[in-house]
Amino acid sequence: MRGFALASFAVAAALALVASASALGPNPVTQPPKDGCQRSPAGLIQSTTAEWVYVNGDRRPRVVEGVVRHAHVSGTDLPGTHAWYDWLTPVKPDRKYANLLAGDPSQRTGNFQGKTNDPSTRDEEYGLLGTEWEIGSVPPYVWATDGDHVKYWGAWIWDCGHFGYNGQTRDSPGLPGEKTEFHPVNAMVVVRHAGFRSKNGNTQADVLISSDGTTAHAVEDCALRFPATNPDSYPPEFTSCYQDPRNNRQKVNDRDYTFFIPAPAKPSKDAMLTYRVDRMARGPAPREEVVKKPNGIEVTIPFKGFGGNSSPLRYAKTIYVGWSQPPKRRPDHLQVTLDSVTVANSLDPNKNGLGSGDPPGEYQLYLDINGDWTFLNDLNPALGAVSDGQVVAFDHPFDVYVPHGKGVRLFTGGRECDLPPPEVKPCPERSEGIGNDDPGEAEVSFGSAQAALGRHTIAPESGNYTATLTIRRLRR
């Protein structure tokens, strides 16, 4: 019996190893070159090779659900393939979507990159699925923040632009390989963990479905239509294909989009489930179909067969789910005032020596308050031309609601523009370097609305700037 038990244990262990191996995503070392990644930095800069290619050559959109980690706007992107900088929301996939991540944690490859076993050397998106879409196509109302739960539909691709560590080439041993990501996204559903626009404590879900696939979609589709003919570049037909704006359109009317929005805690047994839909941007789209459930609503956007194959399509709405009775504890209504930004280091002239970096520094910063994102240069354009020690005044208030039991997160980050034309929006066209400088990211979190009250100064580790904010409670 003991021998039988040991044999059974060995079989079970072997099956577990097989199951574990089968749960892993695609191999990021061997598969990307087969799918079209050429690992050619020169080709990427000259736009003669594909920056993104479909995993397994499959253009069909995939679905992921999970929690957002480190949401931010890109600090730099290649001008030849971007009209705007990318909006980045790395997602920790729910268990059923884990096979969307490429690589093996034990080998530190793909989406599990790390130079050593020391967690401090891991890539900032370790174990996450990157999702990217240009900010010119994604209105800020649907920008997620850390802790939000999302459901995204998007192109499952290899990011050919990042296949190794600094200094590594395609011939270097021990390459971690490319990461998988969704780029672009077809549809976003963002269920807020702390609905900042929800006055009555209702669940806030922001939804965007758009046929604007940007140049990323064109690159991926053209790479499939005109594959590479040599190891370093694609044929001329590939370049002319992705540079044709007509190829930016991605198909969103080949399916319906169904998602669930949970209701908050029921205030009493007599309360009735309610919902409200607010339009956030205009565009041709079908009307949502809603089915009430005991604990929320199931929403379907019946896009299949809607509209034509050339006109733009966009569904852009916010859906609130709650009850006919108010919650036992209403949200706290806060006014967050951005007082000023003080620039300690304008980053021009460049400290890295990668260009002229003529003063002044072209700072661009974004502020996030629990998912309420703002491009600060829109509030005061003076931020785009700063010198060392300059104080940029804002005195701008933001009203946010904080549900009972939730905290407050303040985040700033962005770029200092240096790239030559054609510049990626919203940077001005300058010829100062081969890459933007990074002012740094600053973040502070408070466990409750009460803890967030008062005056706060936040600064990135780089010390390049500080932001001063004042938070006070407003009457309900």
Secondary structure by P-SEA (a helix, b strand, c coil): caaaaaaaaaaaaaaaaaaaaaacccccccccccccccccaaaaaacccccccccccccbbbbbbbbbcccccccccccccccbbbbbbbbccccccccccccccccccccccccccccccccccccbbbbbbbcccccccccccccccccccccccccccccccccccccccccccbbbbcccccbbbbbcccccccccccbbbbbbbbccccaaaaaaaaaaaccccccccccaaaaaaaacccccccccccbbbbbbbbbcccccccbbbbbbbbbccccbbbbbbbbbcccbbbbbccccccccccbbbbbbbbbbbbcccccccccbbbbbbbcccccccccccccccccccccccbbbbbbbccccccccccccccccccccbbbbbbcbbbbbbbcccbbbbbbbccccccccccccccccccccccbbbbcbbbbbbbccccccccbbbbbcccccbbbbbbbbbccc
